[in-house]
Amino acid sequence: MIEGQRLDRSAATAEPTADVVVLGGGLAGLTCALQILRARPHTEVVIVERAQFPLPEAAHKVGESTVEASAHYFETVLGLRDHLTSAQLRKEGLRFFGPHEGNEDIVPRLEVGFSRALPTWTYQLDRGRLENELADRVRAAGATLLQGTHVEDVELGDEEHRVVLRDSPHTGVRGRWLVDATGRRGLLKQKLGLRETVDHDVNAVWFRIGRRIDLEDFPDAGPAGTDAEARKTWLSRVEGNRWQSTNHLMGPGYWTWLIPLASGSTSVGIVADAHMVPFRTINRFERALAWLHENEPQVARDVAGSRDLLQDFHVLRHFAHGCTQVFSADRWCLTGEAGVFLDPLYSPGSDFIASANSYITDLVVRELDGEDVGRRADSYDRAYLASFKGALPTWQQQYTLMGNAQVFAAKVVWDTLAYFGVNSLLFTSGAALDLTFMESLGEPWRRHQRVAHRIQGFLREWAEVDEGVVDAMSFVDLSAPLCHRLNVEILARDAPDALRDRFHEHFRALERVAVELMRGAALRQGIELRSQDIDPLTFDLGTELRKVPQDVRGERRTTRLVGVELAEE
């Protein structure tokens, strides 16, 4: 089916021509098309999508949780705030629960999350509902949407590229620019041999239940459960609704998500390291439910009571993948999962879409307006792939930490502060697109990157010597002052000099956090160190333990929770 105004003008020709042809009308493709049209309204855009609109709600696609950078992208860059606030759910942040005595009771589990909503809004997305809205908006902006149409092949050319179509009135469509948003099919990646293996062997399964799952409504665990007063305290320490968070229930090598959707359904997922949770134990609904009964029994009992409301079940094996090139001076680009994908933990997928689409839009607009973008395309390609590779240590080899309540809580604190203070601000401020500005950050930026890489390795070293025991009902409040301030500053509108100073101050603050994490880890082992004596780039906990014999260490503070005070100023 052909819809839209511009392509109709050339409908009599066998193969119409456009400025930009987008392969794939999912989230990445539709948002890229809309962003280009908002930046350059007279651009001729054709989107080729094999599905038919409208799409089903609730059980359409995974990837329902936004974080601060992608929320800003949807709200501001794409102008979707009205849709997000009226048709989607406001998210109450990320929330994590560490393991505790068989996970029979949610209340005593270590909780890391927000006691109150932070200023920068994020959302839980019903993907079918969102993509239907995006399809309407790109057509209203003048794009042509070829739905129910399959891409057979792509022929790259010097002046224009040709897309061979099936199930279309046209044998093909030609475009000066070609954007591949075909998801894991990765049409251009496969054709050009661009796929790059990522050493991160993690799998995911997920399903949707046609009702709300609220962990605050999980029943008490019987005689061994939390008493009524403790439960009341637990309920009262969070002002908002826990069910509106992306809730993560953690255990050795895995996490289980609970994500509410505006349609009233709940998305339930299991993401697990293949070495610790064999894929065959979760790759069918019955197997996944049995696995939940063993590892997350409260979730399992809730799901089992609503089996008649099961809406779908999906699996994705070894989901992480890289790419050797995503943007080309020859006017082709990859976005979304057609390019790279890391991990669903912390919901970075839409952030990478926002980043890729912003680079693509800048290249397309400049080139169509007559600028030679060859060098810029190469620079953007290097910057985007460097951000992907720089982010990989946040997830790679880190699933082993998920069974250690203390160490993973510290990781969440660090990752959240670094995300607010650096990663989000790079996007929302536009700094990531300004290569001259990025160079001007100089050595402080390069040192921060080294510290950020080092802290992930340190966390694994810490977990090797610390059993992770914490007191029942411990809480790390990510609404505390430092988190709150960095969250507010995500949307700062600074001139370049002030923005550079802000980044440098954030780098210093994060280095202080890294030092205090290391100091706290040593203190839990009975070793007192001064902050000024710790260099986060060279500190080695094992070396410190060998320096101080066990019999001369101080009191081993095994339940002292490191991380609570790090969210404070």
Phi, psi and omega per residue, in radians:
M1 nan 2.390 3.108
I2 -1.885 2.223 3.104
E3 -2.328 2.589 3.138
G4 2.073 2.894 -3.036
Q5 -1.573 -0.728 -2.880
R6 -1.264 -0.747 -3.112
L7 -1.165 -0.507 -3.137
D8 -1.043 -0.500 -3.117
R9 -1.109 -0.435 -3.139
S10 -2.014 0.381 -3.054
A11 -1.100 -0.374 -3.124
A12 -1.314 -0.346 3.116
T13 -1.415 2.739 -3.081
A14 -1.220 -0.675 -3.063
E15 -2.347 1.700 -3.137
P16 -1.085 2.794 -3.121
T17 -2.151 2.460 3.120
A18 -2.341 2.929 3.033
D19 -1.225 -0.745 -3.068
V20 -2.363 2.259 3.000
V21 -1.964 2.159 3.138
V22 -1.843 2.127 3.113
L23 -1.603 1.902 -3.122
G24 1.909 2.119 3.134
G25 -1.932 0.696 2.998
G26 -1.571 -2.759 -3.065
L27 -1.037 -0.839 -3.076
A28 -1.151 -0.781 -3.088
G29 -1.219 -0.773 -3.131
L30 -1.143 -0.731 3.136
T31 -1.184 -0.627 3.102
C32 -1.120 -0.799 3.122
A33 -1.055 -0.778 -3.127
L34 -1.132 -0.699 -3.136
Q35 -1.124 -0.735 3.109
I36 -1.077 -0.760 -3.109
L37 -1.206 -0.563 3.081
R38 -1.251 -0.572 3.137
A39 -1.397 -0.537 -3.075
R40 -2.545 1.454 -2.947
P41 -1.017 -0.481 -3.086
H42 -1.522 0.120 3.122
T43 -1.211 2.365 3.078
E44 -1.527 2.010 -3.061
V45 -2.138 2.296 3.025
V46 -2.070 2.303 3.092
I47 -2.004 2.235 3.129
V48 -1.875 2.088 -3.075
E49 -2.368 2.298 -3.088
R50 -1.378 -0.388 3.120
A51 -1.402 2.889 3.054
Q52 -1.887 2.373 3.054
F53 -1.619 2.621 0.026
P54 -1.342 2.613 3.117
L55 -1.471 2.734 3.077
P56 -1.211 2.572 3.061
E57 -1.482 2.904 3.089
A58 1.171 -1.329 -3.007
A59 -1.629 1.027 3.119
H60 -1.840 -1.219 -3.122
K61 -2.407 2.745 3.025
V62 -1.470 2.919 -3.097
G63 1.780 0.926 -2.952
E64 -1.739 -0.073 -3.003
S65 -1.970 2.235 3.050
T66 -1.784 2.735 2.961
V67 -2.120 -3.027 -2.844
E68 -1.065 -0.762 -3.099
A69 -1.166 -0.810 -3.126
S70 -1.199 -0.607 3.080
A71 -1.074 -0.752 3.071
H72 -1.069 -0.710 3.127
Y73 -1.055 -0.868 -3.134
F74 -1.134 -0.790 -3.087
E75 -1.151 -0.937 -2.891
T76 -1.738 -0.907 -3.085
V77 -1.163 -0.723 -3.118
L78 -1.677 -0.153 3.097
G79 1.235 0.603 -3.050
L80 -1.753 0.190 -3.046
R81 -1.001 -0.668 3.139
D82 -1.074 -0.731 3.116
H83 -1.183 -0.759 -3.085
L84 -1.098 -0.731 -3.082
T85 -1.367 -0.413 -3.088
S86 -1.780 -0.458 -3.012
A87 -2.122 -0.104 3.102
Q88 -2.128 3.136 -3.116
L89 -1.821 2.357 2.958
R90 -1.210 2.385 -3.084
K91 -1.649 2.457 3.097
E92 -1.691 0.780 3.055
G93 1.292 -3.074 3.054
L94 -1.587 2.501 -3.116
R95 -2.431 2.349 -3.042
F96 -2.214 2.434 3.089
F97 -2.181 2.070 3.120
G98 -1.304 2.930 -3.131
P99 -1.288 2.641 3.118
H100 -2.767 1.932 2.962
E101 0.774 1.036 3.072
G102 1.409 -0.008 3.081
N103 1.012 0.590 3.136
E104 -1.393 -0.259 -3.087
D105 -2.501 2.188 -3.100
I106 -1.221 -0.502 -2.959
V107 -1.110 -0.819 -3.093
P108 -1.360 -0.119 -3.095
R109 -1.205 2.402 3.068
L110 -0.953 2.225 -3.120
E111 -1.999 2.294 3.015
V112 -2.097 2.056 -3.095
G113 -3.129 -2.876 -3.038
F114 -1.808 2.290 3.057
S115 -1.403 -0.359 3.108
R116 -2.643 2.733 -3.080
A117 -1.143 2.473 3.069
L118 -1.559 2.842 -3.007
P119 -1.132 -0.620 -3.093
T120 -1.423 2.027 -3.047
W121 -1.283 2.548 2.940
T122 -2.318 2.988 -2.982
Y123 -2.449 2.664 2.905
Q124 -1.714 2.252 -2.983
L125 -1.921 2.229 2.854
D126 -1.444 1.871 -2.973
R127 -1.108 -0.691 3.104
G128 -1.054 -0.800 3.135
R129 -1.088 -0.748 -3.133
L130 -1.158 -0.787 -3.079
E131 -1.218 -0.538 3.015
N132 -1.093 -0.739 3.114
E133 -1.130 -0.749 3.127
L134 -1.096 -0.714 3.125
A135 -1.061 -0.746 3.100
D136 -1.085 -0.708 -3.056
R137 -1.275 -0.662 3.131
V138 -1.193 -0.615 3.090
R139 -1.188 -0.703 3.107
A140 -1.118 -0.516 3.131
A141 -1.408 -0.089 3.065
G142 1.918 -0.002 3.127
A143 -1.270 2.710 3.024
T144 -1.784 2.197 -3.132
L145 -1.920 1.959 3.054
L146 -1.624 1.669 -3.105
Q147 -1.720 2.761 -3.038
G148 1.144 0.444 -3.050
T149 -2.094 2.348 -3.119
H150 -1.845 2.505 3.050
V151 -1.591 2.082 3.124
E152 -1.506 -0.679 -3.064
D153 -2.884 2.896 3.071
V154 -2.269 2.320 3.089
E155 -2.057 1.948 -3.115
L156 -1.440 2.364 -3.133
G157 -2.267 3.053 -3.108
D158 -1.300 -0.785 -3.083
E159 -1.734 -0.538 3.099
E160 -2.683 2.773 3.112
H161 -1.881 2.604 -3.127
R162 -2.038 2.328 3.088
V163 -1.939 2.111 3.133
V164 -1.500 2.219 -2.999
L165 -1.963 2.691 2.988
R166 -2.268 2.629 -3.100
D167 1.067 0.764 -3.121
S168 -2.479 2.622 3.030
P169 -1.089 -0.286 -3.108
H170 -1.948 2.537 3.079
T171 -1.260 -0.380 3.137
G172 -2.998 3.107 3.060
V173 -2.467 2.520 -3.090
R174 -2.000 2.557 -3.141
G175 -2.577 2.577 3.070
R176 -1.224 -0.730 3.096
W177 -1.934 2.540 3.100
L178 -2.216 2.170 3.105
V179 -2.015 2.077 3.119
D180 -1.592 1.956 3.060
A181 -2.199 0.710 -3.054
T182 -1.499 0.226 3.080
G183 1.183 -2.542 -3.048
R184 -1.187 -0.264 3.025
R185 -1.060 -0.642 3.068
G186 0.844 1.068 -3.008
L187 -1.002 -0.880 3.138
L188 -1.223 -0.658 3.113
K189 -1.008 -0.770 3.134
Q190 -1.198 -0.773 -3.086
K191 -1.116 -0.678 -3.061
L192 -1.699 0.009 3.124
G193 1.151 0.773 -3.041
L194 -1.707 -0.095 -3.037
R195 -1.120 2.418 3.110
E196 -2.238 2.255 -3.114
T197 -1.274 2.459 3.094
V198 -2.041 2.247 -3.122
D199 -1.415 1.366 -3.124
H200 -2.700 1.526 -2.978
D201 -1.576 1.442 -3.104
V202 -2.246 2.489 -3.102
N203 -2.111 2.842 3.122
A204 -2.459 2.521 2.934
V205 -2.307 2.644 -3.134
W206 -2.746 2.776 3.096
F207 -2.683 2.865 3.093
R208 -2.038 2.407 3.058
I209 -1.930 2.353 -3.037
G210 -1.399 0.828 3.059
R211 -2.843 2.906 3.085
R212 -1.356 2.371 2.974
I213 -1.917 2.040 -3.081
D214 -2.041 1.961 -3.079
L215 -1.168 -0.323 3.038
E216 -1.220 -0.296 3.099
D217 -1.671 0.020 3.085
F218 -1.007 2.323 -3.107
P219 -1.173 2.729 3.061
D220 -1.019 2.681 -3.063
A221 -1.548 0.519 3.077
G222 1.424 -2.766 -3.081
P223 -0.996 -0.534 -3.116
A224 -1.504 -0.020 -3.075
G225 -1.365 -3.118 -3.110
T226 -1.269 2.492 3.124
D227 -1.282 2.885 -3.009
A228 -1.064 -0.666 -3.108
E229 -1.174 -0.727 3.120
A230 -1.126 -0.700 3.125
R231 -1.121 -0.689 3.113
K232 -1.086 -0.745 3.100
T233 -1.072 -0.764 -3.139
W234 -1.064 -0.780 -3.135
L235 -1.119 -0.653 -3.010
S236 -1.387 -0.262 -3.051
R237 -1.382 -0.099 3.069
V238 -2.084 2.156 -3.082
E239 -1.283 -0.655 -3.080
G240 -1.541 -2.737 3.141
N241 -1.805 2.037 3.116
R242 -1.020 -0.562 -3.078
W243 -1.141 -0.351 3.117
Q244 -1.459 -0.117 3.035
S245 -1.350 2.856 2.799
T246 -1.454 1.840 -3.068
N247 -1.583 2.263 3.137
H248 -2.007 2.114 3.062
L249 -1.835 2.020 -2.908
M250 -1.782 2.633 3.028
G251 -2.785 3.103 -3.075
P252 -1.000 1.936 3.062
G253 1.398 0.135 -3.079
Y254 -2.638 2.866 2.886
W255 -2.535 2.564 3.114
T256 -1.997 2.290 -3.134
W257 -1.814 2.616 2.961
L258 -2.251 2.002 -3.093
I259 -2.221 2.112 3.110
P260 -1.417 2.599 3.113
L261 -2.079 2.619 -3.085
A262 -1.117 -0.400 3.115
S263 -1.277 -0.122 3.130
G264 1.790 -0.160 3.119
S265 -1.468 2.950 3.042
T266 -2.211 2.315 3.052
S267 -1.577 2.261 3.133
V268 -2.128 2.245 -3.129
G269 -2.376 2.692 3.016
I270 -2.172 2.161 3.097
V271 -2.107 2.210 -2.958
A272 -2.572 2.494 3.013
D273 -1.176 2.197 -3.065
A274 -1.079 -0.445 -3.131
H275 -1.339 -0.354 -3.089
M276 -1.919 -0.487 3.093
V277 -2.279 1.696 -3.113
P278 -0.985 2.406 -3.087
F279 -1.010 -0.608 -3.096
R280 -1.131 -0.277 -3.135
T281 -1.475 -0.154 -3.079
I282 -2.338 0.051 -2.937
N283 -1.494 0.130 2.966
R284 -2.345 2.686 -3.079
F285 -1.001 -0.799 -3.116
E286 -1.078 -0.676 3.113
R287 -1.204 -0.727 3.121
A288 -1.101 -0.697 3.134
L289 -1.156 -0.717 3.089
A290 -1.101 -0.700 3.106
W291 -1.111 -0.736 3.101
L292 -1.095 -0.695 3.097
H293 -1.009 -0.596 -3.116
E294 -1.425 -0.616 -2.991
N295 -1.921 -0.592 3.118
E296 -2.326 1.228 -2.976
P297 -1.081 -0.548 3.133
Q298 -1.191 -0.695 3.060
V299 -1.115 -0.779 -3.097
A300 -1.042 -0.764 -3.116
R301 -1.153 -0.657 3.117
D302 -1.137 -0.796 -3.133
V303 -1.148 -0.755 -3.112
A304 -1.049 -0.556 3.133
G305 -1.331 -0.104 -3.121
S306 -2.244 0.528 -3.079
R307 -1.064 -0.487 3.129
D308 -1.222 -0.206 3.134
L309 -1.794 0.176 3.112
L310 -1.116 2.235 -3.055
Q311 -1.827 -0.442 -3.118
D312 -2.970 3.051 3.015
F313 -2.724 2.248 -3.091
H314 -2.371 2.724 3.093
V315 -2.322 2.674 3.057
L316 -2.552 2.034 -3.051
R317 -1.768 2.411 3.118
H318 0.778 1.175 -2.963
F319 -1.355 -0.356 -3.072
A320 -1.297 2.349 3.078
H321 -2.705 2.634 3.131
G322 -1.995 -2.974 -3.091
C323 -2.735 2.489 -3.117
T324 -1.456 -0.333 3.095
Q325 -2.755 2.426 3.119
V326 -2.153 -0.421 3.125
F327 -2.212 2.339 -3.091
S328 -2.194 2.496 3.022
A329 -1.136 -0.237 3.080
D330 -1.485 0.269 2.983
R331 1.243 0.678 2.909
W332 -2.271 2.602 -3.068
C333 -2.539 2.731 3.049
L334 -2.094 2.461 3.087
T335 -2.419 2.807 -3.137
G336 1.102 -2.609 -3.085
E337 -1.255 -0.170 2.995
A338 -1.138 -0.376 3.114
G339 -1.758 -1.402 -3.066
V340 -2.352 2.745 3.010
F341 -2.689 2.393 -3.088
L342 -1.777 -1.259 -2.949
D343 -2.952 2.546 3.115
P344 -1.339 -0.257 3.125
L345 -1.062 2.268 -3.041
Y346 1.286 0.081 3.027
S347 0.947 0.945 -3.104
P348 -1.485 -0.127 -3.014
G349 -0.998 -0.832 -3.129
S350 -1.216 -0.486 3.046
D351 -1.096 -0.754 3.131
F352 -1.184 -0.610 3.042
I353 -1.084 -0.819 -3.139
A354 -1.021 -0.766 -3.127
S355 -1.154 -0.858 -3.124
A356 -1.075 -0.800 -3.116
N357 -1.109 -0.588 3.131
S358 -1.217 -0.713 3.034
Y359 -1.071 -0.806 -3.098
I360 -1.082 -0.806 -3.131
T361 -1.029 -0.759 3.141
D362 -1.079 -0.756 3.137
L363 -1.137 -0.824 -3.096
V364 -1.072 -0.847 -3.087
V365 -1.103 -0.797 -3.132
R366 -1.078 -0.795 -3.062
E367 -1.211 -0.737 3.122
L368 -1.141 -0.426 3.081
D369 -1.564 0.155 2.982
G370 1.811 0.047 -3.103
E371 -1.530 2.493 3.000
D372 -1.380 1.997 -3.037
V373 -1.876 0.306 -3.082
G374 -0.974 -0.953 -3.113
R375 -1.170 -0.647 -3.132
R376 -1.140 -0.722 3.124
A377 -1.058 -0.737 3.120
D378 -1.122 -0.721 -3.132
S379 -1.157 -0.750 3.121
Y380 -1.130 -0.680 3.127
D381 -1.074 -0.805 3.126
R382 -1.109 -0.738 -3.100
A383 -1.137 -0.765 -3.106
Y384 -1.152 -0.810 -3.129
L385 -1.208 -0.538 3.064
A386 -1.164 -0.644 3.107
S387 -1.159 -0.641 3.096
F388 -1.122 -0.859 -3.108
K389 -1.207 -0.578 3.094
G390 -1.196 -0.510 -3.139
A391 -1.422 -0.393 -3.024
L392 -0.936 -0.717 -3.136
P393 -1.059 -0.341 3.096
T394 -1.078 -0.516 -3.094
W395 -1.953 -0.611 -3.012
Q396 -1.142 2.202 -3.136
Q397 1.134 0.248 -3.069
Q398 -1.723 -0.129 3.126
Y399 -1.179 -0.376 3.074
T400 -1.132 -0.368 -3.101
L401 -1.399 -0.265 -2.950
M402 -1.214 -0.325 3.052
G403 -1.524 -0.038 -3.128
N404 -1.876 1.764 -3.016
A405 -1.009 -0.758 -3.105
Q406 -1.155 -0.907 -3.032
V407 -1.180 -0.696 -3.133
F408 -1.215 -0.578 3.059
A409 -1.077 -0.743 3.108
A410 -1.120 -0.667 3.102
K411 -1.088 -0.761 -3.139
V412 -1.082 -0.717 3.108
V413 -1.038 -0.886 -3.127
W414 -1.071 -0.882 -3.068
D415 -1.071 -0.659 3.140
T416 -1.182 -0.820 -3.140
L417 -1.110 -0.724 3.129
A418 -1.152 -0.652 3.132
Y419 -1.164 -0.829 3.117
F420 -1.103 -0.864 -2.953
G421 -1.349 -0.399 -3.070
V422 -2.234 -1.116 -2.957
N423 -1.058 -0.864 -3.139
S424 -1.124 -0.769 -3.088
L425 -1.110 -0.586 3.088
L426 -1.007 -0.678 -3.120
F427 -1.408 -0.920 -3.013
T428 -1.134 -0.520 3.131
S429 -1.418 -0.226 -3.058
G430 1.441 0.073 -3.080
A431 -1.096 -0.634 -3.076
A432 -1.088 -0.494 3.120
L433 -1.483 -0.180 -3.095
D434 -1.791 1.604 -3.032
L435 -1.152 -0.563 3.092
T436 -1.155 -0.729 3.103
F437 -1.112 -0.757 -3.132
M438 -1.051 -0.682 3.077
E439 -1.112 -0.594 -3.080
S440 -1.237 -0.262 3.086
L441 -1.200 -0.400 2.943
G442 1.074 -2.595 -3.060
E443 -1.095 -0.625 3.077
P444 -0.987 -0.657 3.105
W445 -1.179 -0.765 -3.137
R446 -1.165 -0.651 3.098
R447 -1.161 -0.721 3.098
H448 -1.015 -0.748 3.127
Q449 -1.051 -0.679 3.123
R450 -1.207 -0.704 3.112
V451 -1.119 -0.764 -3.132
A452 -1.070 -0.674 3.095
H453 -1.202 -0.723 -3.094
R454 -1.156 -0.662 -3.056
I455 -1.111 -0.553 3.131
Q456 -1.186 -0.699 3.062
G457 -1.177 -0.698 3.107
F458 -1.028 -0.692 -3.134
L459 -1.043 -0.699 3.099
R460 -1.145 -0.690 3.115
E461 -1.133 -0.691 3.112
W462 -1.082 -0.792 -3.103
A463 -1.094 -0.447 -3.142
E464 -1.221 -0.405 -3.071
V465 -2.033 -0.013 -3.056
D466 -2.229 2.159 -3.111
E467 -1.268 -0.211 3.053
G468 1.428 0.261 -3.101
V469 -1.203 2.297 3.068
V470 -2.359 2.831 3.117
D471 -1.161 2.570 3.084
A472 -1.047 2.535 3.118
M473 1.155 0.374 3.061
S474 -1.152 2.602 -3.061
F475 -2.465 2.217 2.993
V476 -1.861 1.970 -3.026
D477 -1.599 1.918 3.132
L478 -1.400 0.068 3.026
S479 -1.559 0.021 -3.083
A480 -1.122 2.916 -2.913
P481 -0.922 -0.808 -3.089
L482 -1.140 -0.789 3.081
C483 -1.036 -0.772 -3.117
H484 -1.071 -0.807 -3.110
R485 -1.105 -0.807 -3.129
L486 -1.144 -0.566 3.089
N487 -1.166 -0.764 3.105
V488 -1.048 -0.728 -3.036
E489 -1.307 -0.131 3.046
I490 -0.972 -0.622 -3.089
L491 -1.772 0.367 3.109
A492 -1.101 2.526 3.128
R493 -2.088 1.441 -3.051
D494 -1.788 2.617 2.909
A495 -1.179 2.791 -3.036
P496 -0.899 -0.781 -3.111
D497 -1.133 -0.753 3.125
A498 -1.172 -0.644 3.126
L499 -1.154 -0.700 3.097
R500 -1.085 -0.765 3.111
D501 -1.095 -0.673 3.136
R502 -1.111 -0.793 3.104
F503 -1.044 -0.786 -3.119
H504 -1.085 -0.661 3.093
E505 -1.171 -0.683 3.093
H506 -1.112 -0.713 3.100
F507 -1.030 -0.750 -3.140
R508 -1.141 -0.740 3.137
A509 -1.097 -0.721 -3.141
L510 -1.195 -0.595 3.085
E511 -1.166 -0.629 3.070
R512 -1.112 -0.672 3.089
V513 -1.097 -0.778 3.119
A514 -1.027 -0.763 3.129
V515 -1.080 -0.764 -3.107
E516 -1.217 -0.560 3.023
L517 -1.074 -0.782 -3.122
M518 -1.176 -0.731 3.111
R519 -1.102 -0.758 3.131
G520 -1.141 -0.647 3.101
A521 -1.089 -0.718 3.104
A522 -1.161 -0.702 -3.124
L523 -1.097 -0.631 3.090
R524 -1.099 -0.369 3.090
Q525 -1.705 0.128 3.083
G526 1.532 0.275 -3.120
I527 -1.990 2.114 3.125
E528 -1.691 2.181 3.136
L529 -2.198 2.682 3.052
R530 -1.554 2.472 -3.127
S531 -0.992 -0.693 -3.073
Q532 -1.199 -0.216 3.133
D533 -1.664 0.070 -3.086
I534 -1.923 2.115 2.974
D535 -1.782 2.016 -3.045
P536 -1.117 -0.313 3.119
L537 -1.389 -0.394 -3.053
T538 -2.111 -0.171 -3.077
F539 -1.088 2.342 3.124
D540 -2.305 1.981 -3.074
L541 -1.103 -0.681 3.126
G542 -1.058 -0.700 3.116
T543 -1.122 -0.735 3.129
E544 -1.104 -0.667 3.141
L545 -1.176 -0.634 3.120
R546 -1.243 -0.458 3.132
K547 -1.201 -0.566 -3.037
V548 -2.008 1.859 -3.128
P549 -0.996 2.636 -3.083
Q550 -0.965 -0.689 -3.017
D551 -1.325 -0.147 3.114
V552 -2.012 0.105 3.076
R553 -1.309 2.834 3.055
G554 -1.314 -2.969 3.132
E555 -1.075 2.272 -3.134
R556 -1.403 1.884 -2.981
R557 -1.626 1.357 -2.966
T558 -1.236 -0.403 -3.114
T559 -1.866 0.041 3.081
R560 -1.185 2.007 -3.041
L561 -1.390 2.004 3.085
V562 -1.548 2.187 3.116
G563 2.327 -0.493 -3.109
V564 -1.033 -0.865 -3.050
E565 -1.330 -0.245 -3.094
L566 -1.270 -0.337 3.065
A567 -1.438 -0.083 3.129
E568 -1.576 2.829 3.063
E569 -1.263 nan nan
